[in-house]
Amino acid sequence: MIAAGASGKIKTVLQLVGISLLLVHYPVAIGPVVIDAHRSGLWIVYGSLVMSLVSAADYLRFFAEAAAKQAAE
């Protein structure tokens, strides 16, 4: 079994934060700063998409290494 890597964990955090902001949807005032929750959430979800691709590449690499090691035995 291949354990969850750091890239997969970062992807999950980005997904949770991004989806939470998308659910809020409206601009949020934090002190003098106003954050467009929808736009921020959308960009964070895009970041999670990139991390999903990085994570998939990591898992494929780990799988290939494990398969090669098992075949050598």
Beta strands, then each sheet from edge to edge (+ up, - down):
strand 1: 27-30
strand 2: 33-36
sheet 1: 1+ 2-
end
